[in-house]
Amino acid sequence: MKEWLEAGGLYPNPTLVHPEVKYGNTRMDFYIEDKERKAFIEVKGVTLENDGVAAFPDAPTERGVKHIYHLIDVLQEGYEAYVIFIIQFKPVKFFIPNDITHVEFGKALREAAAAGVYVLAYDCIVTPDSMQLDQAVQVQL
């Protein structure tokens, strides 16, 4: 993810990409800036698949819910906020929150999107030695 961000995957010309940044009472996966924007990013790895549909989480995640609500908080401080789901398989039809496993996570994700948090998903190319983000995947909330 860091390599993708540094290469301009999210902001075309980032001036700062910093992993594991403490903000308030939590640690965010990434903080990124360019000349005009600044954002916090949470990254979630997705391995759950059902008939080509990717879903997260595969187990209840109170920590994940906390991070989603924290992204809403950073919007109020003037930052952009992103949650990026990295789908570790192909092919993928689309991504959904897994309400069956953790309804609170799906609720939090929908609230975040409505508040202005960007919800993105990408599949990736996985080899024994690497993992590289590839194509954007449709998110269905």
N, CA, C and O atoms as CSV, one atom per row, in Angstrom:
chain,resi,resn,atom,element,x,y,z
A,1,MET,N,N,0.820,-1.195,0.000
A,1,MET,CA,C,0.000,0.000,0.000
A,1,MET,C,C,0.864,1.259,0.000
A,1,MET,O,O,0.589,2.219,-0.720
A,2,LYS,N,N,1.905,1.235,0.816
A,2,LYS,CA,C,2.786,2.404,0.890
A,2,LYS,C,C,3.413,2.701,-0.475
A,2,LYS,O,O,3.470,3.857,-0.894
A,3,GLU,N,N,3.878,1.671,-1.158
A,3,GLU,CA,C,4.476,1.866,-2.487
A,3,GLU,C,C,3.455,2.453,-3.457
A,3,GLU,O,O,3.790,3.332,-4.251
A,4,TRP,N,N,2.226,1.979,-3.399
A,4,TRP,CA,C,1.162,2.467,-4.278
A,4,TRP,C,C,0.881,3.940,-3.988
A,4,TRP,O,O,0.746,4.740,-4.914
A,5,LEU,N,N,0.795,4.296,-2.719
A,5,LEU,CA,C,0.553,5.689,-2.347
A,5,LEU,C,C,1.703,6.581,-2.804
A,5,LEU,O,O,1.478,7.649,-3.374
A,6,GLU,N,N,2.938,6.140,-2.553
A,6,GLU,CA,C,4.113,6.936,-2.948
A,6,GLU,C,C,4.213,7.100,-4.459
A,6,GLU,O,O,4.738,8.103,-4.942
A,7,ALA,N,N,3.713,6.123,-5.204
A,7,ALA,CA,C,3.763,6.177,-6.664
A,7,ALA,C,C,2.623,6.996,-7.264
A,7,ALA,O,O,2.498,7.077,-8.486
A,8,GLY,N,N,1.793,7.601,-6.422
A,8,GLY,CA,C,0.714,8.444,-6.934
A,8,GLY,C,C,-0.602,7.721,-7.121
A,8,GLY,O,O,-1.458,8.190,-7.871
A,9,GLY,N,N,-0.785,6.602,-6.465
A,9,GLY,CA,C,-2.024,5.846,-6.611
A,9,GLY,C,C,-3.256,6.583,-6.119
A,9,GLY,O,O,-4.334,6.437,-6.695
A,10,LEU,N,N,-3.115,7.370,-5.067
A,10,LEU,CA,C,-4.255,8.118,-4.532
A,10,LEU,C,C,-4.146,9.594,-4.877
A,10,LEU,O,O,-5.056,10.155,-5.488
A,11,TYR,N,N,-3.049,10.229,-4.494
A,11,TYR,CA,C,-2.758,11.617,-4.861
A,11,TYR,C,C,-1.667,11.579,-5.917
A,11,TYR,O,O,-0.642,10.932,-5.704
A,12,PRO,N,N,-1.852,12.256,-7.061
A,12,PRO,CA,C,-0.869,12.167,-8.146
A,12,PRO,C,C,0.564,12.531,-7.759
A,12,PRO,O,O,1.515,11.925,-8.254
A,13,ASN,N,N,0.721,13.519,-6.876
A,13,ASN,CA,C,2.061,13.957,-6.466
A,13,ASN,C,C,2.140,14.114,-4.956
A,13,ASN,O,O,2.184,15.234,-4.449
A,14,PRO,N,N,2.159,12.998,-4.235
A,14,PRO,CA,C,2.191,13.123,-2.775
A,14,PRO,C,C,3.515,13.725,-2.301
A,14,PRO,O,O,4.578,13.419,-2.840
A,15,THR,N,N,3.432,14.574,-1.298
A,15,THR,CA,C,4.640,15.153,-0.715
A,15,THR,C,C,5.024,14.437,0.577
A,15,THR,O,O,6.155,14.560,1.047
A,16,LEU,N,N,4.077,13.685,1.152
A,16,LEU,CA,C,4.339,12.947,2.383
A,16,LEU,C,C,3.431,11.722,2.436
A,16,LEU,O,O,2.221,11.826,2.234
A,17,VAL,N,N,4.020,10.570,2.707
A,17,VAL,CA,C,3.269,9.345,2.978
A,17,VAL,C,C,3.874,8.759,4.244
A,17,VAL,O,O,5.043,8.373,4.268
A,18,HIS,N,N,3.065,8.697,5.295
A,18,HIS,CA,C,3.584,8.243,6.579
A,18,HIS,C,C,2.695,7.103,7.103
A,18,HIS,O,O,1.498,7.306,7.306
A,19,PRO,N,N,3.262,5.914,7.323
A,19,PRO,CA,C,2.470,4.809,7.867
A,19,PRO,C,C,2.337,4.889,9.381
A,19,PRO,O,O,3.149,5.518,10.059
A,20,GLU,N,N,1.297,4.240,9.897
A,20,GLU,CA,C,1.110,4.075,11.348
A,20,GLU,C,C,1.191,5.396,12.103
A,20,GLU,O,O,2.093,5.603,12.915
A,21,VAL,N,N,0.244,6.283,11.831
A,21,VAL,CA,C,0.242,7.607,12.440
A,21,VAL,C,C,-0.795,7.652,13.559
A,21,VAL,O,O,-1.959,7.307,13.357
A,22,LYS,N,N,-0.360,8.078,14.727
A,22,LYS,CA,C,-1.286,8.231,15.842
A,22,LYS,C,C,-2.050,9.529,15.657
A,22,LYS,O,O,-1.470,10.583,15.395
A,23,TYR,N,N,-3.376,9.430,15.801
A,23,TYR,CA,C,-4.236,10.610,15.728
A,23,TYR,C,C,-5.305,10.433,16.793
A,23,TYR,O,O,-6.086,9.484,16.741
A,24,GLY,N,N,-5.341,11.329,17.742
A,24,GLY,CA,C,-6.278,11.167,18.849
A,24,GLY,C,C,-5.921,9.930,19.645
A,24,GLY,O,O,-4.767,9.735,20.028
A,25,ASN,N,N,-6.915,9.100,19.891
A,25,ASN,CA,C,-6.681,7.899,20.694
A,25,ASN,C,C,-6.555,6.630,19.861
A,25,ASN,O,O,-6.771,5.531,20.372
A,26,THR,N,N,-6.212,6.767,18.602
A,26,THR,CA,C,-6.068,5.585,17.752
A,26,THR,C,C,-4.900,5.759,16.794
A,26,THR,O,O,-4.373,6.857,16.621
A,27,ARG,N,N,-4.516,4.670,16.185
A,27,ARG,CA,C,-3.432,4.681,15.202
A,27,ARG,C,C,-4.043,4.400,13.834
A,27,ARG,O,O,-4.682,3.369,13.627
A,28,MET,N,N,-3.839,5.323,12.909
A,28,MET,CA,C,-4.355,5.177,11.548
A,28,MET,C,C,-3.275,4.513,10.693
A,28,MET,O,O,-2.083,4.664,10.960
A,29,ASP,N,N,-3.700,3.781,9.667
A,29,ASP,CA,C,-2.737,3.061,8.838
A,29,ASP,C,C,-1.802,3.993,8.075
A,29,ASP,O,O,-0.600,3.741,8.002
A,30,PHE,N,N,-2.349,5.073,7.503
A,30,PHE,CA,C,-1.520,6.006,6.735
A,30,PHE,C,C,-2.027,7.429,6.876
A,30,PHE,O,O,-3.214,7.682,7.085
A,31,TYR,N,N,-1.076,8.347,6.752
A,31,TYR,CA,C,-1.360,9.765,6.600
A,31,TYR,C,C,-0.660,10.185,5.317
A,31,TYR,O,O,0.495,9.822,5.094
A,32,ILE,N,N,-1.354,10.955,4.461
A,32,ILE,CA,C,-0.789,11.372,3.180
A,32,ILE,C,C,-1.105,12.855,2.956
A,32,ILE,O,O,-2.151,13.361,3.362
A,33,GLU,N,N,-0.171,13.521,2.302
A,33,GLU,CA,C,-0.368,14.921,1.927
A,33,GLU,C,C,0.112,15.133,0.501
A,33,GLU,O,O,0.985,14.419,0.007
A,34,ASP,N,N,-0.482,16.138,-0.153
A,34,ASP,CA,C,0.117,16.728,-1.340
A,34,ASP,C,C,0.109,18.233,-1.068
A,34,ASP,O,O,-0.102,18.645,0.073
A,35,LYS,N,N,0.328,19.040,-2.064
A,35,LYS,CA,C,0.442,20.481,-1.819
A,35,LYS,C,C,-0.855,21.097,-1.307
A,35,LYS,O,O,-0.823,22.136,-0.648
A,36,GLU,N,N,-1.995,20.474,-1.599
A,36,GLU,CA,C,-3.265,21.088,-1.234
A,36,GLU,C,C,-4.157,20.227,-0.351
A,36,GLU,O,O,-5.110,20.743,0.233
A,37,ARG,N,N,-3.881,18.937,-0.235
A,37,ARG,CA,C,-4.771,18.043,0.498
A,37,ARG,C,C,-4.010,17.249,1.550
A,37,ARG,O,O,-2.792,17.088,1.477
A,38,LYS,N,N,-4.754,16.765,2.519
A,38,LYS,CA,C,-4.185,15.906,3.545
A,38,LYS,C,C,-5.259,14.903,3.951
A,38,LYS,O,O,-6.439,15.247,4.031
A,39,ALA,N,N,-4.848,13.666,4.207
A,39,ALA,CA,C,-5.842,12.627,4.482
A,39,ALA,C,C,-5.298,11.546,5.391
A,39,ALA,O,O,-4.095,11.291,5.450
A,40,PHE,N,N,-6.227,10.916,6.099
A,40,PHE,CA,C,-5.950,9.706,6.846
A,40,PHE,C,C,-6.578,8.544,6.100
A,40,PHE,O,O,-7.641,8.674,5.494
A,41,ILE,N,N,-5.896,7.397,6.156
A,41,ILE,CA,C,-6.323,6.222,5.401
A,41,ILE,C,C,-6.301,4.998,6.310
A,41,ILE,O,O,-5.331,4.757,7.029
A,42,GLU,N,N,-7.371,4.244,6.263
A,42,GLU,CA,C,-7.423,2.925,6.887
A,42,GLU,C,C,-7.433,1.897,5.764
A,42,GLU,O,O,-8.124,2.073,4.760
A,43,VAL,N,N,-6.674,0.835,5.931
A,43,VAL,CA,C,-6.566,-0.216,4.925
A,43,VAL,C,C,-7.059,-1.523,5.544
A,43,VAL,O,O,-6.675,-1.878,6.659
A,44,LYS,N,N,-7.908,-2.228,4.811
A,44,LYS,CA,C,-8.430,-3.508,5.279
A,44,LYS,C,C,-8.168,-4.563,4.214
A,44,LYS,O,O,-8.512,-4.374,3.047
A,45,GLY,N,N,-7.561,-5.672,4.617
A,45,GLY,CA,C,-7.313,-6.786,3.714
A,45,GLY,C,C,-8.543,-7.671,3.618
A,45,GLY,O,O,-9.149,-8.019,4.631
A,46,VAL,N,N,-8.909,-8.033,2.395
A,46,VAL,CA,C,-10.126,-8.808,2.154
A,46,VAL,C,C,-9.763,-10.165,1.564
A,46,VAL,O,O,-9.141,-10.255,0.506
A,47,THR,N,N,-10.161,-11.205,2.264
A,47,THR,CA,C,-9.933,-12.569,1.765
A,47,THR,C,C,-11.228,-13.356,1.628
A,47,THR,O,O,-11.217,-14.463,1.088
A,48,LEU,N,N,-12.345,-12.810,2.105
A,48,LEU,CA,C,-13.629,-13.501,2.070
A,48,LEU,C,C,-14.288,-13.312,0.712
A,48,LEU,O,O,-14.441,-12.189,0.230
A,49,GLU,N,N,-14.674,-14.424,0.106
A,49,GLU,CA,C,-15.276,-14.389,-1.235
A,49,GLU,C,C,-16.425,-15.374,-1.295
A,49,GLU,O,O,-16.341,-16.481,-0.762
A,50,ASN,N,N,-17.512,-14.957,-1.957
A,50,ASN,CA,C,-18.649,-15.838,-2.206
A,50,ASN,C,C,-19.150,-15.571,-3.615
A,50,ASN,O,O,-19.742,-14.526,-3.882
A,51,ASP,N,N,-18.914,-16.510,-4.510
A,51,ASP,CA,C,-19.340,-16.396,-5.905
A,51,ASP,C,C,-18.819,-15.118,-6.564
A,51,ASP,O,O,-19.554,-14.448,-7.290
A,52,GLY,N,N,-17.559,-14.782,-6.312
A,52,GLY,CA,C,-16.938,-13.620,-6.929
A,52,GLY,C,C,-17.205,-12.300,-6.235
A,52,GLY,O,O,-16.719,-11.260,-6.680
A,53,VAL,N,N,-17.972,-12.322,-5.148
A,53,VAL,CA,C,-18.261,-11.113,-4.391
A,53,VAL,C,C,-17.327,-11.075,-3.185
A,53,VAL,O,O,-17.284,-12.012,-2.388
A,54,ALA,N,N,-16.589,-9.991,-3.064
A,54,ALA,CA,C,-15.667,-9.811,-1.946
A,54,ALA,C,C,-16.414,-9.161,-0.794
A,54,ALA,O,O,-17.257,-8.290,-1.008
A,55,ALA,N,N,-16.102,-9.589,0.450
A,55,ALA,CA,C,-16.784,-9.037,1.612
A,55,ALA,C,C,-15.813,-8.887,2.777
A,55,ALA,O,O,-14.853,-9.645,2.915
A,56,PHE,N,N,-16.090,-7.890,3.608
A,56,PHE,CA,C,-15.313,-7.645,4.818
A,56,PHE,C,C,-16.277,-7.187,5.896
A,56,PHE,O,O,-17.189,-6.411,5.613
A,57,PRO,N,N,-16.098,-7.649,7.124
A,57,PRO,CA,C,-15.036,-8.493,7.669
A,57,PRO,C,C,-15.404,-9.973,7.603
A,57,PRO,O,O,-16.553,-10.336,7.349
A,58,ASP,N,N,-14.397,-10.819,7.840
A,58,ASP,CA,C,-14.653,-12.262,7.897
A,58,ASP,C,C,-14.892,-12.720,9.325
A,58,ASP,O,O,-15.231,-13.880,9.563
A,59,ALA,N,N,-14.716,-11.808,10.280
A,59,ALA,CA,C,-15.004,-12.044,11.704
A,59,ALA,C,C,-15.350,-10.691,12.317
A,59,ALA,O,O,-14.918,-9.661,11.800
A,60,PRO,N,N,-16.116,-10.666,13.405
A,60,PRO,CA,C,-16.435,-9.375,14.026
A,60,PRO,C,C,-15.159,-8.579,14.350
A,60,PRO,O,O,-14.153,-9.149,14.770
A,61,THR,N,N,-15.219,-7.262,14.150
A,61,THR,CA,C,-14.054,-6.417,14.352
A,61,THR,C,C,-14.443,-5.093,15.013
A,61,THR,O,O,-14.716,-4.102,14.336
A,62,GLU,N,N,-14.463,-5.101,16.329
A,62,GLU,CA,C,-14.750,-3.866,17.060
A,62,GLU,C,C,-13.697,-2.806,16.757
A,62,GLU,O,O,-14.010,-1.619,16.667
A,63,ARG,N,N,-12.455,-3.238,16.602
A,63,ARG,CA,C,-11.374,-2.306,16.257
A,63,ARG,C,C,-11.652,-1.658,14.896
A,63,ARG,O,O,-11.437,-0.459,14.718
A,64,GLY,N,N,-12.127,-2.457,13.942
A,64,GLY,CA,C,-12.462,-1.924,12.624
A,64,GLY,C,C,-13.582,-0.895,12.692
A,64,GLY,O,O,-13.530,0.123,12.002
A,65,VAL,N,N,-14.590,-1.150,13.512
A,65,VAL,CA,C,-15.684,-0.195,13.694
A,65,VAL,C,C,-15.141,1.102,14.281
A,65,VAL,O,O,-15.498,2.191,13.833
A,66,LYS,N,N,-14.282,0.980,15.281
A,66,LYS,CA,C,-13.671,2.164,15.909
A,66,LYS,C,C,-12.918,2.992,14.867
A,66,LYS,O,O,-13.039,4.216,14.839
A,67,HIS,N,N,-12.148,2.332,14.019
A,67,HIS,CA,C,-11.386,3.054,13.005
A,67,HIS,C,C,-12.298,3.760,12.002
A,67,HIS,O,O,-12.006,4.879,11.580
A,68,ILE,N,N,-13.388,3.121,11.624
A,68,ILE,CA,C,-14.321,3.758,10.681
A,68,ILE,C,C,-14.904,5.023,11.292
A,68,ILE,O,O,-14.953,6.063,10.634
A,69,TYR,N,N,-15.347,4.947,12.546
A,69,TYR,CA,C,-15.897,6.143,13.195
A,69,TYR,C,C,-14.829,7.218,13.391
A,69,TYR,O,O,-15.133,8.410,13.354
A,70,HIS,N,N,-13.603,6.808,13.595
A,70,HIS,CA,C,-12.523,7.787,13.732
A,70,HIS,C,C,-12.297,8.531,12.407
A,70,HIS,O,O,-11.951,9.713,12.409
A,71,LEU,N,N,-12.489,7.847,11.294
A,71,LEU,CA,C,-12.366,8.521,9.996
A,71,LEU,C,C,-13.420,9.619,9.852
A,71,LEU,O,O,-13.142,10.673,9.280
A,72,ILE,N,N,-14.611,9.383,10.361
A,72,ILE,CA,C,-15.638,10.433,10.341
A,72,ILE,C,C,-15.165,11.635,11.158
A,72,ILE,O,O,-15.358,12.782,10.755
A,73,ASP,N,N,-14.550,11.368,12.299
A,73,ASP,CA,C,-14.046,12.452,13.151
A,73,ASP,C,C,-13.002,13.305,12.438
A,73,ASP,O,O,-13.018,14.528,12.577
A,74,VAL,N,N,-12.091,12.686,11.672
A,74,VAL,CA,C,-11.032,13.484,11.040
A,74,VAL,C,C,-11.592,14.402,9.956
A,74,VAL,O,O,-10.994,15.433,9.649
A,75,LEU,N,N,-12.736,14.035,9.375
A,75,LEU,CA,C,-13.375,14.924,8.399
A,75,LEU,C,C,-13.700,16.270,9.032
A,75,LEU,O,O,-13.546,17.320,8.408
A,76,GLN,N,N,-14.145,16.222,10.259
A,76,GLN,CA,C,-14.528,17.451,10.967
A,76,GLN,C,C,-13.333,18.335,11.291
A,76,GLN,O,O,-13.491,19.515,11.604
A,77,GLU,N,N,-12.134,17.759,11.213
A,77,GLU,CA,C,-10.908,18.527,11.460
A,77,GLU,C,C,-10.311,19.069,10.155
A,77,GLU,O,O,-9.249,19.690,10.171
A,78,GLY,N,N,-10.994,18.834,9.026
A,78,GLY,CA,C,-10.537,19.368,7.745
A,78,GLY,C,C,-9.716,18.416,6.899
A,78,GLY,O,O,-9.223,18.803,5.839
A,79,TYR,N,N,-9.559,17.182,7.343
A,79,TYR,CA,C,-8.826,16.184,6.574
A,79,TYR,C,C,-9.771,15.444,5.635
A,79,TYR,O,O,-10.978,15.399,5.869
A,80,GLU,N,N,-9.220,14.866,4.576
A,80,GLU,CA,C,-9.952,13.869,3.820
A,80,GLU,C,C,-9.785,12.547,4.559
A,80,GLU,O,O,-8.854,12.384,5.348
A,81,ALA,N,N,-10.685,11.608,4.302
A,81,ALA,CA,C,-10.605,10.312,4.961
A,81,ALA,C,C,-10.959,9.217,3.970
A,81,ALA,O,O,-11.890,9.352,3.176
A,82,TYR,N,N,-10.200,8.131,4.030
A,82,TYR,CA,C,-10.379,7.001,3.119
A,82,TYR,C,C,-10.340,5.697,3.891
A,82,TYR,O,O,-9.565,5.541,4.834
A,83,VAL,N,N,-11.179,4.767,3.484
A,83,VAL,CA,C,-11.000,3.374,3.869
A,83,VAL,C,C,-10.831,2.626,2.553
A,83,VAL,O,O,-11.663,2.725,1.651
A,84,ILE,N,N,-9.736,1.876,2.463
A,84,ILE,CA,C,-9.407,1.170,1.223
A,84,ILE,C,C,-9.364,-0.317,1.516
A,84,ILE,O,O,-8.603,-0.779,2.366
A,85,PHE,N,N,-10.190,-1.055,0.802
A,85,PHE,CA,C,-10.253,-2.508,0.938
A,85,PHE,C,C,-9.381,-3.136,-0.140
A,85,PHE,O,O,-9.577,-2.895,-1.331
A,86,ILE,N,N,-8.420,-3.941,0.287
A,86,ILE,CA,C,-7.506,-4.609,-0.636
A,86,ILE,C,C,-7.964,-6.060,-0.763
A,86,ILE,O,O,-7.827,-6.850,0.171
A,87,ILE,N,N,-8.501,-6.393,-1.913
A,87,ILE,CA,C,-9.062,-7.715,-2.180
A,87,ILE,C,C,-7.952,-8.597,-2.728
A,87,ILE,O,O,-7.350,-8.295,-3.759
A,88,GLN,N,N,-7.694,-9.680,-2.030
A,88,GLN,CA,C,-6.523,-10.491,-2.316
A,88,GLN,C,C,-6.834,-11.700,-3.188
A,88,GLN,O,O,-6.304,-12.790,-2.972
A,89,PHE,N,N,-7.700,-11.491,-4.178
A,89,PHE,CA,C,-8.005,-12.551,-5.136
A,89,PHE,C,C,-8.616,-11.927,-6.382
A,89,PHE,O,O,-9.020,-10.764,-6.379
A,90,LYS,N,N,-8.676,-12.709,-7.432
A,90,LYS,CA,C,-9.318,-12.354,-8.695
A,90,LYS,C,C,-10.043,-13.590,-9.196
A,90,LYS,O,O,-9.651,-14.698,-8.829
A,91,PRO,N,N,-11.053,-13.464,-9.994
A,91,PRO,CA,C,-11.770,-12.242,-10.374
A,91,PRO,C,C,-12.729,-11.806,-9.274
A,91,PRO,O,O,-13.105,-12.593,-8.406
A,92,VAL,N,N,-13.114,-10.540,-9.331
A,92,VAL,CA,C,-14.010,-9.957,-8.340
A,92,VAL,C,C,-15.149,-9.258,-9.080
A,92,VAL,O,O,-14.913,-8.477,-10.001
A,93,LYS,N,N,-16.372,-9.541,-8.675
A,93,LYS,CA,C,-17.535,-8.848,-9.256
A,93,LYS,C,C,-17.711,-7.476,-8.610
A,93,LYS,O,O,-17.852,-6.470,-9.305
A,94,PHE,N,N,-17.702,-7.442,-7.271
A,94,PHE,CA,C,-17.836,-6.200,-6.521
A,94,PHE,C,C,-17.527,-6.484,-5.056
A,94,PHE,O,O,-17.326,-7.631,-4.658
A,95,PHE,N,N,-17.495,-5.412,-4.260
A,95,PHE,CA,C,-17.208,-5.512,-2.828
A,95,PHE,C,C,-18.442,-5.087,-2.037
A,95,PHE,O,O,-19.146,-4.159,-2.435
A,96,ILE,N,N,-18.712,-5.777,-0.896
A,96,ILE,CA,C,-19.788,-5.408,0.022
A,96,ILE,C,C,-19.301,-5.524,1.464
A,96,ILE,O,O,-18.388,-6.298,1.750
A,97,PRO,N,N,-19.909,-4.756,2.379
A,97,PRO,CA,C,-19.646,-5.025,3.792
A,97,PRO,C,C,-20.363,-6.319,4.173
A,97,PRO,O,O,-21.466,-6.582,3.696
A,98,ASN,N,N,-19.750,-7.109,5.014
A,98,ASN,CA,C,-20.314,-8.401,5.408
A,98,ASN,C,C,-21.219,-8.217,6.628
A,98,ASN,O,O,-20.802,-8.420,7.768
A,99,ASP,N,N,-22.454,-7.832,6.360
A,99,ASP,CA,C,-23.416,-7.595,7.427
A,99,ASP,C,C,-23.794,-8.874,8.161
A,99,ASP,O,O,-24.217,-8.816,9.316
A,100,ILE,N,N,-23.655,-10.002,7.530
A,100,ILE,CA,C,-23.990,-11.273,8.181
A,100,ILE,C,C,-23.032,-11.530,9.344
A,100,ILE,O,O,-23.455,-11.963,10.416
A,101,THR,N,N,-21.764,-11.269,9.136
A,101,THR,CA,C,-20.761,-11.505,10.168
A,101,THR,C,C,-20.722,-10.402,11.216
A,101,THR,O,O,-20.573,-10.676,12.406
A,102,HIS,N,N,-20.860,-9.131,10.765
A,102,HIS,CA,C,-20.753,-8.014,11.709
A,102,HIS,C,C,-21.593,-6.839,11.210
A,102,HIS,O,O,-21.101,-5.972,10.488
A,103,VAL,N,N,-22.838,-6.825,11.598
A,103,VAL,CA,C,-23.759,-5.788,11.141
A,103,VAL,C,C,-23.298,-4.391,11.554
A,103,VAL,O,O,-23.541,-3.428,10.826
A,104,GLU,N,N,-22.636,-4.261,12.710
A,104,GLU,CA,C,-22.176,-2.947,13.163
A,104,GLU,C,C,-21.113,-2.369,12.238
A,104,GLU,O,O,-21.063,-1.157,12.032
A,105,PHE,N,N,-20.259,-3.231,11.679
A,105,PHE,CA,C,-19.244,-2.729,10.752
A,105,PHE,C,C,-19.914,-2.177,9.492
A,105,PHE,O,O,-19.558,-1.096,9.023
A,106,GLY,N,N,-20.872,-2.910,8.949
A,106,GLY,CA,C,-21.584,-2.428,7.760
A,106,GLY,C,C,-22.293,-1.117,8.029
A,106,GLY,O,O,-22.272,-0.215,7.192
A,107,LYS,N,N,-22.920,-1.004,9.186
A,107,LYS,CA,C,-23.602,0.237,9.565
A,107,LYS,C,C,-22.603,1.390,9.644
A,107,LYS,O,O,-22.854,2.472,9.114
A,108,ALA,N,N,-21.477,1.157,10.305
A,108,ALA,CA,C,-20.455,2.201,10.435
A,108,ALA,C,C,-19.916,2.610,9.070
A,108,ALA,O,O,-19.702,3.796,8.818
A,109,LEU,N,N,-19.697,1.650,8.198
A,109,LEU,CA,C,-19.163,1.961,6.867
A,109,LEU,C,C,-20.151,2.802,6.061
A,109,LEU,O,O,-19.751,3.743,5.375
A,110,ARG,N,N,-21.424,2.471,6.140
A,110,ARG,CA,C,-22.437,3.255,5.427
A,110,ARG,C,C,-22.534,4.679,6.002
A,110,ARG,O,O,-22.666,5.645,5.251
A,111,GLU,N,N,-22.469,4.798,7.309
A,111,GLU,CA,C,-22.489,6.124,7.934
A,111,GLU,C,C,-21.276,6.942,7.498
A,111,GLU,O,O,-21.393,8.134,7.212
A,112,ALA,N,N,-20.128,6.304,7.450
A,112,ALA,CA,C,-18.902,6.998,7.040
A,112,ALA,C,C,-19.014,7.490,5.605
A,112,ALA,O,O,-18.663,8.631,5.306
A,113,ALA,N,N,-19.499,6.636,4.723
A,113,ALA,CA,C,-19.650,7.035,3.317
A,113,ALA,C,C,-20.620,8.206,3.202
A,113,ALA,O,O,-20.374,9.140,2.439
A,114,ALA,N,N,-21.711,8.166,3.946
A,114,ALA,CA,C,-22.688,9.259,3.911
A,114,ALA,C,C,-22.088,10.555,4.458
A,114,ALA,O,O,-22.482,11.644,4.039
A,115,ALA,N,N,-21.143,10.446,5.384
A,115,ALA,CA,C,-20.503,11.627,5.977
A,115,ALA,C,C,-19.410,12.210,5.085
A,115,ALA,O,O,-18.969,13.338,5.308
A,116,GLY,N,N,-18.965,11.451,4.071
A,116,GLY,CA,C,-17.934,11.952,3.169
A,116,GLY,C,C,-16.645,11.164,3.159
A,116,GLY,O,O,-15.701,11.545,2.466
A,117,VAL,N,N,-16.575,10.070,3.911
A,117,VAL,CA,C,-15.394,9.207,3.862
A,117,VAL,C,C,-15.416,8.468,2.526
A,117,VAL,O,O,-16.439,7.897,2.145
A,118,TYR,N,N,-14.301,8.479,1.825
A,118,TYR,CA,C,-14.190,7.748,0.569
A,118,TYR,C,C,-14.017,6.267,0.869
A,118,TYR,O,O,-13.147,5.885,1.652
A,119,VAL,N,N,-14.837,5.438,0.252
A,119,VAL,CA,C,-14.760,3.991,0.420
A,119,VAL,C,C,-14.337,3.406,-0.923
A,119,VAL,O,O,-15.089,3.440,-1.897
A,120,LEU,N,N,-13.116,2.868,-0.956
A,120,LEU,CA,C,-12.546,2.350,-2.193
A,120,LEU,C,C,-12.186,0.881,-2.021
A,120,LEU,O,O,-11.939,0.415,-0.908
A,121,ALA,N,N,-12.160,0.163,-3.129
A,121,ALA,CA,C,-11.721,-1.232,-3.118
A,121,ALA,C,C,-10.890,-1.481,-4.366
A,121,ALA,O,O,-11.189,-0.965,-5.443
A,122,TYR,N,N,-9.847,-2.277,-4.205
A,122,TYR,CA,C,-8.963,-2.657,-5.309
A,122,TYR,C,C,-8.666,-4.142,-5.189
A,122,TYR,O,O,-8.487,-4.675,-4.094
A,123,ASP,N,N,-8.618,-4.797,-6.347
A,123,ASP,CA,C,-8.105,-6.160,-6.316
A,123,ASP,C,C,-6.589,-6.070,-6.452
A,123,ASP,O,O,-6.039,-4.979,-6.602
A,124,CYS,N,N,-5.933,-7.190,-6.402
A,124,CYS,CA,C,-4.483,-7.148,-6.514
A,124,CYS,C,C,-3.968,-8.421,-7.164
A,124,CYS,O,O,-4.650,-9.443,-7.249
A,125,ILE,N,N,-2.752,-8.305,-7.609
A,125,ILE,CA,C,-2.031,-9.430,-8.188
A,125,ILE,C,C,-1.143,-9.983,-7.082
A,125,ILE,O,O,-0.281,-9.284,-6.550
A,126,VAL,N,N,-1.367,-11.250,-6.746
A,126,VAL,CA,C,-0.620,-11.888,-5.671
A,126,VAL,C,C,0.281,-12.963,-6.266
A,126,VAL,O,O,-0.172,-13.829,-7.015
A,127,THR,N,N,1.554,-12.893,-5.923
A,127,THR,CA,C,2.516,-13.936,-6.301
A,127,THR,C,C,3.151,-14.445,-5.011
A,127,THR,O,O,2.918,-13.869,-3.948
A,128,PRO,N,N,3.941,-15.500,-5.077
A,128,PRO,CA,C,4.611,-15.959,-3.857
A,128,PRO,C,C,5.519,-14.905,-3.228
A,128,PRO,O,O,5.798,-14.963,-2.030
A,129,ASP,N,N,5.984,-13.935,-4.032
A,129,ASP,CA,C,6.932,-12.945,-3.533
A,129,ASP,C,C,6.392,-11.526,-3.424
A,129,ASP,O,O,7.081,-10.645,-2.909
A,130,SER,N,N,5.159,-11.284,-3.905
A,130,SER,CA,C,4.689,-9.901,-3.922
A,130,SER,C,C,3.169,-9.818,-3.953
A,130,SER,O,O,2.464,-10.794,-4.207
A,131,MET,N,N,2.704,-8.613,-3.683
A,131,MET,CA,C,1.289,-8.292,-3.814
A,131,MET,C,C,1.233,-6.868,-4.341
A,131,MET,O,O,1.809,-5.956,-3.748
A,132,GLN,N,N,0.532,-6.675,-5.464
A,132,GLN,CA,C,0.492,-5.367,-6.104
A,132,GLN,C,C,-0.954,-4.994,-6.396
A,132,GLN,O,O,-1.690,-5.779,-6.994
A,133,LEU,N,N,-1.370,-3.786,-5.974
A,133,LEU,CA,C,-2.713,-3.323,-6.294
A,133,LEU,C,C,-2.884,-3.288,-7.806
A,133,LEU,O,O,-1.959,-2.950,-8.545
A,134,ASP,N,N,-4.087,-3.645,-8.253
A,134,ASP,CA,C,-4.328,-3.721,-9.688
A,134,ASP,C,C,-5.521,-2.850,-10.092
A,134,ASP,O,O,-5.335,-1.675,-10.407
A,135,GLN,N,N,-6.722,-3.389,-10.089
A,135,GLN,CA,C,-7.891,-2.695,-10.631
A,135,GLN,C,C,-8.829,-2.235,-9.526
A,135,GLN,O,O,-8.979,-2.909,-8.507
A,136,ALA,N,N,-9.459,-1.083,-9.731
A,136,ALA,CA,C,-10.511,-0.620,-8.836
A,136,ALA,C,C,-11.690,-1.589,-8.943
A,136,ALA,O,O,-11.992,-2.103,-10.019
A,137,VAL,N,N,-12.340,-1.824,-7.821
A,137,VAL,CA,C,-13.486,-2.729,-7.744
A,137,VAL,C,C,-14.677,-1.926,-7.247
A,137,VAL,O,O,-14.542,-1.113,-6.332
A,138,GLN,N,N,-15.846,-2.149,-7.846
A,138,GLN,CA,C,-17.060,-1.451,-7.451
A,138,GLN,C,C,-17.408,-1.790,-5.997
A,138,GLN,O,O,-17.347,-2.948,-5.582
A,139,VAL,N,N,-17.773,-0.756,-5.236
A,139,VAL,CA,C,-18.200,-0.924,-3.856
A,139,VAL,C,C,-19.723,-0.761,-3.830
A,139,VAL,O,O,-20.258,0.232,-4.324
A,140,GLN,N,N,-20.407,-1.737,-3.252
A,140,GLN,CA,C,-21.865,-1.673,-3.106
A,140,GLN,C,C,-22.203,-1.637,-1.628
A,140,GLN,O,O,-22.031,-2.621,-0.908
A,141,LEU,N,N,-22.686,-0.484,-1.191
A,141,LEU,CA,C,-23.020,-0.326,0.217
A,141,LEU,C,C,-24.503,-0.540,0.436
A,141,LEU,O,O,-24.980,-0.448,1.567
